[in-house]
Amino acid sequence: PAVWPLQAQIDALAAQGGGTLTLGPGVYKTGAIFFKPGVNLHLEEGATILGVDEDAGYPMRETRIEGETCVYYPALVNADGCDGFTISGKGTIDGHGLPTWRAFWACRKAKRNCLNKEPGLVRPRLLYVSNSKNVDVSGVTFKNSKFWTTHYYRCENVLVHDCAIVAEVIDGVRGPSTDAVDIDACRDFTVRNVTMDVNDDAVVVKGGKGPWADDPARCPGNGPSENVLVEDCLFKSVCHTCLTLGSECTAVTNVVMRNCRLDGPSNLVNVKMRYDTPQHYANVLVEGCTGRCSSFLRAKPWMQFTDMKGRTDVPESVMDGLVMRGNTITCSTMFSVEQQPYMIFRNCAFDGNAVTCANPGTPPRQTAP
């Protein structure tokens, strides 16, 4: 299909004071599009926004990715400073990721330390919403992103519900790092009744990385994520983890995941303790989840692409208050834990679960407050 002038339609609506870009059945091929305050998106059933593959479709600009502000490709759909932004309908946003996936895996095969942001690999996200309040995303299917699927940065009062986020396995090729929902320095964030099947983490809570990531003077773009609710979701077998804390994260407070169903993901919870970043996770509750996975809890040092930047002491990573209760899970390993001295656990409880597993493993060693 030809490239559609969707940006011109968005600009025209904004010039009129706002409105909704409504797309009927059909395929709308486009590069990066940028919504403006007061302009929303509605995709009718049978409507597909399809991302182009050419790098010219994603002119590089300052954005937020992998825990840092940098110059990188924008997403296919972008909304910055758009309070009240909505995406609705039963259509699809398709990143056409397969060519990029193949290029990435070829790079990784040839070069063990091939980066997610490897120069020459055009890997835009599917949706990036930043600096926005009262965001509502519902109904649509997000499909086959070239990189992270949906990413929210410095947003407040967000509801993602009744939609699907998938990265298909095509001809045996999986989509690398196609996280479903990246929550980056946000607060009051709900994910409800969403089906997720992506080749990486599903719901991921983030906020920054680096040896001084918690210093606002040195790293002003970072921040905590607070008050996250994940409920009534379905996590399928391609997912690595249902709920992940990290790996780019300085502070997380008040996270609840409840009443979710697992159909074969790798981990129910993954606490990534990054070696080069001070981290403090607090008040995390996981309850009422059912189904099967590989590990009930995974907690290990995170060493991939770490950089101490001259700092000589290893910053502490603290998990203060992880409670997992009332879950009925069949898994291979209950506790997949490798604890290092910088990894501190306090006030954690894992009682009242019905876990069937071949290997119980050992829960995290806890330190008194």
Stockholm file with secondary structure:
# STOCKHOLM 1.0

chainA/1-369         PAVWPLQAQIDALAAQGGGTLTLGPGVYKTGAIFFKPGVNLHLEEGATILGVDEDAGYPMRETRIEGETCVYYPALVNADGCDGFTISGKGTIDGHGLPTWRAFWACRKAKRNCLNKEPGLVRPRLLYVSNSKNVDVSGVTFKNSKFWTTHYYRCENVLVHDCAIVAEVIDGVRGPSTDAVDIDACRDFTVRNVTMDVNDDAVVVKGGKGPWADDPARCPGNGPSENVLVEDCLFKSVCHTCLTLGSECTAVTNVVMRNCRLDGPSNLVNVKMRYDTPQHYANVLVEGCTGRCSSFLRAKPWMQFTDMKGRTDVPESVMDGLVMRGNTITCSTMFSVEQQPYMIFRNCAFDGNAVTCANPGTPPRQTAP
#=GR chainA/1-369 SS CCBCCHHHHHHHHHHTTCEEEEECSEEEEESCEEECTTEEEEECTTEEEEECCSGGGSCCEEEEETTEEEEECCCSEEEESCTTCEEEESCEEECCCHHHHHHHHHHHHHCTTCCTTCTTCCCCCSEEEESCEEEEEESCEEECCSSCSEEEESCEEEEEESCEEECCCBTTBCCTTCCSEEEESCEEEEEESCEEECSSEEEEEECCCSTTTTCTTTCTTCCCEEEEEEESCEEETTCSEEEEECSSCSEEEEEEEESCEEESCSEEEEEEEETTSCEEEEEEEEESCEEECSEEEEEEEECTTCCCTTCCSCCCEEEEEEEEESCEEEEEEEEEECCCTTEEEESCBCCSCEEEEEEEECCCCBCCC
#=GC SS_cons         CCBCCHHHHHHHHHHTTCEEEEECSEEEEESCEEECTTEEEEECTTEEEEECCSGGGSCCEEEEETTEEEEECCCSEEEESCTTCEEEESCEEECCCHHHHHHHHHHHHHCTTCCTTCTTCCCCCSEEEESCEEEEEESCEEECCSSCSEEEESCEEEEEESCEEECCCBTTBCCTTCCSEEEESCEEEEEESCEEECSSEEEEEECCCSTTTTCTTTCTTCCCEEEEEEESCEEETTCSEEEEECSSCSEEEEEEEESCEEESCSEEEEEEEETTSCEEEEEEEEESCEEECSEEEEEEEECTTCCCTTCCSCCCEEEEEEEEESCEEEEEEEEEECCCTTEEEESCBCCSCEEEEEEEECCCCBCCC
//
